Amino acid sequence: MMTWGDAMRAGEEQLASSGLPSPHADVRLLAEHVWGSIPFPQDLITPEHAREFAATITRRASFEPVQHIMGKMWFRYLELASRPGVFIVRPETEMVAQAGLDALEKMTVENPVVVDLCTGSGAIAIAIATEKPRTRVWAVERDETAYALATANNERYGNRVTIVHGDARTELAHLESAVDLLITNPPYVPRTQELPADVHRDPDLALYGGGDDGLDVPRTLVHRAHTLLRPGGVFVMEHGDEQGPALVAEAIETGFTHAYTGRDLTGRDRWLYAEKPEKEG
């Protein structure tokens, strides 16, 4: 009978030959998914598990995301449901969430109001609501499939977030000039940018920001953030690694101060940080 070690080596070879960038990590995740825990190489694999594991390897070899195969993804301390048609949250976005959490830590407001625009799966909003229980968190998502997934993920963690199905550019009028932290991971990819094959499984609505530079949506959200934030409020927005200077300039022109670009663990520009001044002018 075949061992798990045999099956995993064969699976890794198949994924490597398909050109996937991380075959070893993918095989371990898929083996854990099928077996329920990471199997020891010497453990015997049953025919049923062998067939199931082989099927997951075939799916991954066709560049189906591991998160879709498993039906789940991880973000900070959360295990979230993942579905086709909804953006798969990336590890670098954890640092964007941390930038928001750091900003909240410095505030003296007892129950800060937080808004997450373009929430997708709800990852950032739920992370902030669970890590900072005294926050009052709203999230907005336009896409129906993503809204449904965010709602399901929110239910899993106690419905701590108020999720609104609507347009990030216009929703939450009742919170204008009252938000302490506005955070967002909007679509920002330029239409002409080449993407890895598995990224194309993400919906276009969550990827492409509009315009040659991908900044139509981000620029709009800079202005929306300025409207929603209270004086002294903080804006944090993820962006591409070549978009920092343009968005810092946009923020300053819109009336923000202390605008700068935060970098991820690879040293790439990753998010805009900006503050709405305590006094206008």
N, C-alpha and C positions, 0 to 999 in steps of 0.2 A: 504493500500500500504506500502511496505517496505521502511524504511529510510536508508540513507547512513550509519548511525551508526550501524544499524542491519547488513547491508551487510559487513561492515568493520570488525565488531566483528566476524562474521562467517568466513570471509576470513582469519583473523588472527589465528583463531583456526585451520583452515585447514592447514595453513603454519606451525604452531607450531607442529602439529601432524606429519608433514612430516620431522621434524628434522632440519628445516632451522634455522640458528642462529639469524636472525633479523626479525621475522615475523611482528612486529609492524611497523618498518621503511619501510619494503617492501610494506605493505598494504597501507600506506600513499602515497608512490610514485605511486603505481598503481592506486589508487583512483584519484589522481591528474592527472595522464595521461589520464584516461577515461573521467573525468568530465571537465578537463581544468584548474582546480584549486582545492585546498584542500576543499572538501565539509564540510559543517557543519553537525554534527551527526543527527540533526533533519530534514535536507533536505530530501524530498522524492526522491527516485531513480526511474526513469522510467524503464519499462520492458526492453527497448532496452539497457539502460546503465547497468541494472542488469545483462543481459546476457553477455555483453562485459566485465564487471568487473569480473564475475564468470569465464569467459574464461581465463582472464589474471592470475587469482589466480590458476587455474588448471595448466597453463603453468609454473608458478613459483613453484608450489608444486612438479613438476617433475624436479626441479633444473635448469630450463632454467634461465639464468641471467636476472635480472631486466632490465639491459641496452639493451639486445637484444629485450625484449618484448616492451620496449618503443622506441627503435631505436635511443637512444641518451644516452650520458654520459657527466659528467661534470669534468673539470680539471682546477683548479685555477679559472680564470675568463671566461673560455671558455665553451660553450655548443657544443659538438662534436657529429657527427653521430657515431653510433655504429652498427656493423654488425656481424653476425656469421662468424667465420673464422678469425677474427682479435682480437688480444689481447685487453682485457678490461683494460684500464689504472686504476691504483690503487691510493688511496689517499696518500699512503706513497711516491709515485713518485713525488708528488707536492713539497716535501722537497728536493728531488734531483734536480728538476728544480730550486728551490730557491738557492741551493748551487751554481749552475751555474750563476744565476743572481747576486748573491753576488760577485762572482769572477769578473764578468763584471763590476760591480760598482766600483771596485778598479783599473780597468785598465784605462790608460790615452789615449788609442787608440780612435780616433774619430769615426771610423766606424768598430767596431770589426767583425772579421769573425768567425762565429759559425758553427760547424758541429754537427749534431745529427745522429749517426749511429744506425741502427736497429730501425727506427722511428715508425714503427707500424702504428697507427692511425694518427701520426703527432703531437701528443699532446705536447711533450716537445718543439719541434721546433717551432710550432705555438705560444705557450705560450711565448717563448723568443722573437720571432719576434714582437709580439703585445705589450709586456710589455717593450721592448727595441727597439723602432722603428728604431734607427740608426744602428742596427746590420745588417749584411749581413749573412743570414742563409741558409745553405744547409742541406738537410736531405737525407739519403739513406735507401732504403727498398728493400729487395730481393723478398719477397712474392708478387705475383701479386694482390691478393685480398686486402692485406694491403696497397699496393701502390695505388690502386684505391681509397680506403677510405681516405688515407692521402691526396691525390689530391683533393678529394671532400671537405674535411675539410679545406684545404688550400684555396680553391676557396671561401669558405664562409667568410674567413677573409682577402680577398683581395690579395691572391696569394703573400704573403710576403716571402714565403719560396721557394727556388729552390729544388724540390724533384727529386731525381734520382732513377730510377728503376735499381738496380744492387746489387752487392756483397759488403758488408761493408768492407771486407778485402782488396779490390783492387780499389774501385772507388775513384774519386776525386784526381787523380794523379796531376792535375794542381794546387792543393792547398797544396801540400807537403811543409812543413816548413813555411806555411803562415797562419795557423789557430790559432786564439787567444784562443778559448774555444772549446774543444771537449767534448761532453756530450752524454751519452748513457745509455739506459736501455735494456741491451742485454738479451738473454735467459741465465739463470744461474741455473736452478733447477737440482739437481742430479736425474738421472733416477730412483733411488731406493726410492726417497722421496715420502711419501704419501701426497696426496693433497685433499682438500675438493671437494665434488662432482661437485659443479658448476664451479670450476677452470678447470676441465677436458673439459669444453666447449671451453676453449682457445686452439688455435692450438699448437701442439707439437713443431713446429718450433720456436714459440715465448716463449716456456717454458723451454725446456731442453737444457742445455748448453754443454752437451757432456762430457764423462768421468765419472768415479765414483764420482767425487766431483762436477760435473757440471761446471767446469771451463775451458774447452777447448776453448769455444768461448770467454769468458772474457779475458783469457790470450792472445789470438790472438789480441784482440782489444787493450790491453795495448801496444803491439808493434806497431800496426797501429797508435794509438794515438801519440806515440813518433815520428813517421815519419811525420805525418800531422801537428803537432803543431810547431809553431815558437819557438825559444828560449824565455823562459819566459811565454809560453802559459800554460794553465790550463786544466787538465783532470778530469772529474767527471763521475763516472760510478756506477750505482746501482748494488747491489749484495745481496746475501742471508745473513742472520744474523750470519752465522758461517764461512763466506768466507773472512772476513776482513783481518785477519793476512796473509793469503796466497797471497792475491792480493796486499797488501802493500809490501810484500817481492818481488813479481813479478815486481812491479813498480820500486822499488829501484834497483833491478838487471838490469832492462831495461835501467836505466839511469835517472829516475825521482828523484826529491828531494821533501822535505816537504810532503811526502806521509803519509796520515793518514786516519782513518775511521770515517766518520760522522754517527751520530745516529739519528734515527727517534723519533717521539714523545713518543713512547713506550719504548725508551731507547735501542732499538736493533740496532746493527751495520747495516747500510743500504747503504752507498755509499763510494767509494774510491775517495779521493781528492789527486791529485798529480800535481806537477809543473815540466815542462821541464826547466832545468837550463839555465840561460842566456848564459853561456859559457860551452861547453862540456869539460869533463875531470876533 
